[in-house]
Protein backbone atom coordinates (compact mmCIF):
# COMPACT_ATOMS: atom_id res chain seq x y z
CA UNK A 1 0.00 0.00 0.00
CA UNK A 2 1.30 3.42 -0.88
CA UNK A 3 1.44 6.06 1.85
CA UNK A 4 -1.43 8.52 1.89
CA UNK A 5 -0.74 11.73 0.02
CA UNK A 6 -0.91 15.02 1.88
CA UNK A 7 -3.68 16.20 -0.45
CA UNK A 8 -6.04 13.48 0.78
CA UNK A 9 -6.49 14.90 4.30
CA UNK A 10 -7.77 11.50 5.44
CA UNK A 11 -8.58 10.91 9.05
CA UNK A 12 -8.74 7.45 10.57
CA UNK A 13 -11.42 7.51 13.21
CA UNK A 14 -11.38 5.06 16.11
CA UNK A 15 -14.43 3.18 14.83
CA UNK A 16 -12.68 1.97 11.65
CA UNK A 17 -14.17 4.54 9.25
CA UNK A 18 -11.52 6.06 7.00
CA UNK A 19 -13.12 9.19 5.52
CA UNK A 20 -11.35 11.06 2.74
CA UNK A 21 -11.80 14.69 1.70
CA UNK A 22 -12.03 15.53 -2.00
CA UNK A 23 -9.37 18.05 -2.83
CA UNK A 24 -7.07 17.09 -5.69
CA UNK A 25 -8.50 13.67 -6.59
CA UNK A 26 -9.30 12.58 -10.13
CA UNK A 27 -12.44 10.54 -9.59
CA UNK A 28 -14.07 8.35 -12.22
CA UNK A 29 -17.78 7.67 -11.88
CA UNK A 30 -19.65 4.47 -12.73
CA UNK A 31 -23.41 4.20 -12.99
CA UNK A 32 -24.54 1.09 -11.09
CA UNK A 33 -28.29 1.30 -11.52
CA UNK A 34 -30.98 3.66 -12.69
CA UNK A 35 -34.66 3.19 -11.91
CA UNK A 36 -37.81 4.93 -13.04
CA UNK A 37 -40.15 5.61 -10.15
CA UNK A 38 -43.82 6.41 -10.63
CA UNK A 39 -45.91 8.43 -8.20
CA UNK A 40 -49.63 8.24 -8.82
CA UNK A 41 -51.57 11.34 -7.82
CA UNK A 42 -55.05 12.70 -8.44
CA UNK A 43 -53.71 14.50 -11.52
CA UNK A 44 -52.12 11.40 -13.05
CA UNK A 45 -48.74 9.71 -12.97
CA UNK A 46 -45.53 11.57 -12.16
CA UNK A 47 -42.28 9.93 -13.28
CA UNK A 48 -38.94 10.48 -11.60
CA UNK A 49 -35.59 8.70 -11.67
CA UNK A 50 -33.19 7.42 -9.04
CA UNK A 51 -29.55 6.65 -9.87
CA UNK A 52 -26.95 4.75 -7.84
CA UNK A 53 -23.43 5.94 -8.67
CA UNK A 54 -20.00 4.77 -7.51
CA UNK A 55 -16.95 7.06 -7.79
CA UNK A 56 -13.31 6.17 -7.23
CA UNK A 57 -9.77 7.04 -8.24
CA UNK A 58 -8.81 3.38 -8.91
CA UNK A 59 -6.07 3.73 -6.28
CA UNK A 60 -7.77 2.84 -3.00
CA UNK A 61 -10.46 5.52 -2.72
CA UNK A 62 -14.14 4.83 -3.36
CA UNK A 63 -17.55 6.30 -2.54
CA UNK A 64 -21.19 5.68 -3.40
CA UNK A 65 -24.18 7.97 -3.77
CA UNK A 66 -27.86 8.09 -4.64
CA UNK A 67 -29.42 10.82 -6.75
CA UNK A 68 -33.11 11.42 -7.38
CA UNK A 69 -34.56 13.83 -9.94
CA UNK A 70 -37.19 14.19 -12.64
CA UNK A 71 -34.55 13.76 -15.38
CA UNK A 72 -31.94 11.02 -15.80
CA UNK A 73 -28.93 13.32 -16.25
CA UNK A 74 -29.84 15.39 -13.20
CA UNK A 75 -30.28 12.24 -11.10
CA UNK A 76 -26.83 10.97 -12.16
CA UNK A 77 -25.23 14.36 -11.41
CA UNK A 78 -26.83 14.40 -7.94
CA UNK A 79 -25.63 10.84 -7.36
CA UNK A 80 -22.05 11.81 -8.26
CA UNK A 81 -22.14 14.78 -5.87
CA UNK A 82 -23.50 12.55 -3.09
CA UNK A 83 -20.80 9.93 -3.77
CA UNK A 84 -18.04 12.55 -3.47
CA UNK A 85 -19.28 13.29 0.06
CA UNK A 86 -18.95 9.62 1.12
CA UNK A 87 -15.37 8.75 0.11
CA UNK A 88 -13.37 6.14 2.03
CA UNK A 89 -9.78 4.81 1.85
CA UNK A 90 -9.31 1.07 1.28
CA UNK A 91 -6.02 -0.89 1.40
CA UNK A 92 -5.20 -2.33 -2.05
CA UNK A 93 -2.04 -4.45 -2.17
CA UNK A 94 -0.61 -5.52 -5.56
CA UNK A 95 -3.99 -5.07 -7.25
CA UNK A 96 -5.94 -7.22 -4.79
CA UNK A 97 -7.35 -7.04 -1.27
CA UNK A 98 -5.35 -8.03 1.84
CA UNK A 99 -7.62 -10.84 3.11
CA UNK A 100 -11.01 -12.53 2.81
CA UNK A 101 -13.99 -10.61 4.11
CA UNK A 102 -17.71 -11.19 4.60
CA UNK A 103 -20.21 -8.37 5.11
CA UNK A 104 -23.95 -7.91 5.20
CA UNK A 105 -26.24 -4.95 4.62
CA UNK A 106 -29.99 -5.46 4.73
CA UNK A 107 -30.73 -8.69 2.87
CA UNK A 108 -27.53 -8.62 0.81
CA UNK A 109 -24.50 -10.67 1.89
CA UNK A 110 -21.16 -10.41 0.11
CA UNK A 111 -18.00 -12.49 0.25
CA UNK A 112 -14.77 -11.14 -1.25
CA UNK A 113 -11.50 -13.04 -1.46
CA UNK A 114 -8.04 -12.04 -2.76
CA UNK A 115 -6.90 -13.61 -6.03
CA UNK A 116 -3.60 -14.10 -7.84
CA UNK A 117 -2.37 -11.92 -10.69
CA UNK A 118 -4.24 -12.56 -13.92
CA UNK A 119 -7.53 -13.65 -12.33
CA UNK A 120 -9.42 -10.43 -13.01
CA UNK A 121 -12.50 -9.15 -11.22
CA UNK A 122 -14.84 -12.11 -10.80
CA UNK A 123 -17.88 -10.30 -9.41
CA UNK A 124 -21.45 -9.45 -10.30
CA UNK A 125 -22.80 -6.09 -11.49
CA UNK A 126 -23.03 -3.84 -8.43
CA UNK A 127 -20.03 -5.43 -6.68
CA UNK A 128 -17.94 -5.18 -9.85
CA UNK A 129 -18.53 -1.42 -10.10
CA UNK A 130 -17.37 -0.86 -6.52
CA UNK A 131 -14.31 -3.15 -6.78
CA UNK A 132 -13.16 -1.68 -10.10
CA UNK A 133 -13.63 1.89 -8.82
CA UNK A 134 -11.47 1.18 -5.78
CA UNK A 135 -8.68 -0.17 -8.02
CA UNK A 136 -8.85 -3.90 -7.33
CA UNK A 137 -7.77 -5.81 -10.45
CA UNK A 138 -7.78 -9.40 -9.12
CA UNK A 139 -10.52 -10.57 -6.77
CA UNK A 140 -13.08 -13.33 -6.34
CA UNK A 141 -16.46 -12.13 -5.10
CA UNK A 142 -19.83 -13.71 -4.45
CA UNK A 143 -23.11 -12.11 -3.48
CA UNK A 144 -25.67 -14.12 -1.56
CA UNK A 145 -29.17 -13.17 -0.54
CA UNK A 146 -30.76 -10.09 -2.02
CA UNK A 147 -29.61 -8.78 -5.40
CA UNK A 148 -30.89 -5.26 -4.67
CA UNK A 149 -28.14 -2.97 -6.05
CA UNK A 150 -28.56 -0.44 -3.19
CA UNK A 151 -27.82 -3.06 -0.54
CA UNK A 152 -25.12 -4.81 -2.61
CA UNK A 153 -23.14 -1.58 -3.01
CA UNK A 154 -23.46 -0.78 0.70
CA UNK A 155 -22.50 -4.34 1.73
CA UNK A 156 -19.45 -4.30 -0.57
CA UNK A 157 -18.30 -0.96 0.86
CA UNK A 158 -18.88 -2.30 4.39
CA UNK A 159 -16.64 -5.29 3.57
CA UNK A 160 -13.95 -2.99 2.15
CA UNK A 161 -14.13 -0.79 5.27
CA UNK A 162 -13.24 -3.79 7.45
CA UNK A 163 -10.07 -4.49 5.44
CA UNK A 164 -6.77 -3.99 7.25
CA UNK A 165 -3.29 -4.35 5.81
CA UNK A 166 -0.34 -5.80 7.72
CA UNK A 167 1.03 -2.35 8.63
CA UNK A 168 -2.28 -1.33 10.25
CA UNK A 169 -2.39 -4.62 12.20
CA UNK A 170 1.21 -4.12 13.41
CA UNK A 171 0.49 -0.55 14.55
CA UNK A 172 -2.71 -1.59 16.32
CA UNK A 173 -1.01 -4.44 18.19
CA UNK A 174 2.18 -2.47 18.85
CA UNK A 175 4.49 -5.05 17.25
CA UNK A 176 6.82 -5.17 14.24
CA UNK A 177 5.78 -6.20 10.73
CA UNK A 178 8.06 -9.25 10.95
CA UNK A 179 6.26 -10.45 14.06
CA UNK A 180 2.88 -10.10 12.30
CA UNK A 181 3.97 -12.52 9.56
CA UNK A 182 6.20 -14.90 11.53
CA UNK A 183 4.38 -14.99 14.85
Secondary structure as the mmCIF struct_conf table of DSSP 4:
data_model
#
loop_
_struct_conf.conf_type_id
_struct_conf.id
_struct_conf.beg_label_comp_id
_struct_conf.beg_label_asym_id
_struct_conf.beg_label_seq_id
_struct_conf.end_label_comp_id
_struct_conf.end_label_asym_id
_struct_conf.end_label_seq_id
HELX_LH_PP_P HELX_LH_PP_P1 UNK A 2 UNK A 5
HELX_RH_3T_P HELX_RH_3T_P1 UNK A 6 UNK A 8
STRN STRN1 UNK A 11 UNK A 12
TURN_TY1_P TURN_TY1_P1 UNK A 14 UNK A 15
BEND BEND1 UNK A 16 UNK A 16
STRN STRN2 UNK A 18 UNK A 19
BEND BEND2 UNK A 23 UNK A 24
STRN STRN3 UNK A 28 UNK A 41
TURN_TY1_P TURN_TY1_P2 UNK A 42 UNK A 43
STRN STRN4 UNK A 44 UNK A 56
BEND BEND3 UNK A 58 UNK A 60
STRN STRN5 UNK A 61 UNK A 69
BEND BEND4 UNK A 70 UNK A 71
HELX_RH_AL_P HELX_RH_AL_P1 UNK A 72 UNK A 84
TURN_TY1_P TURN_TY1_P3 UNK A 85 UNK A 85
BEND BEND5 UNK A 86 UNK A 86
STRN STRN6 UNK A 88 UNK A 89
STRN STRN7 UNK A 93 UNK A 93
TURN_TY1_P TURN_TY1_P4 UNK A 94 UNK A 95
STRN STRN8 UNK A 96 UNK A 96
BEND BEND6 UNK A 98 UNK A 99
STRN STRN9 UNK A 101 UNK A 105
TURN_TY1_P TURN_TY1_P5 UNK A 106 UNK A 107
STRN STRN10 UNK A 108 UNK A 114
TURN_TY1_P TURN_TY1_P6 UNK A 117 UNK A 118
STRN STRN11 UNK A 121 UNK A 122
HELX_RH_AL_P HELX_RH_AL_P2 UNK A 125 UNK A 134
TURN_TY1_P TURN_TY1_P7 UNK A 135 UNK A 135
BEND BEND7 UNK A 138 UNK A 138
STRN STRN12 UNK A 139 UNK A 145
HELX_RH_AL_P HELX_RH_AL_P3 UNK A 149 UNK A 161
TURN_TY1_P TURN_TY1_P8 UNK A 162 UNK A 162
HELX_RH_AL_P HELX_RH_AL_P4 UNK A 166 UNK A 173
TURN_TY1_P TURN_TY1_P9 UNK A 174 UNK A 174
HELX_RH_AL_P HELX_RH_AL_P5 UNK A 177 UNK A 182
#
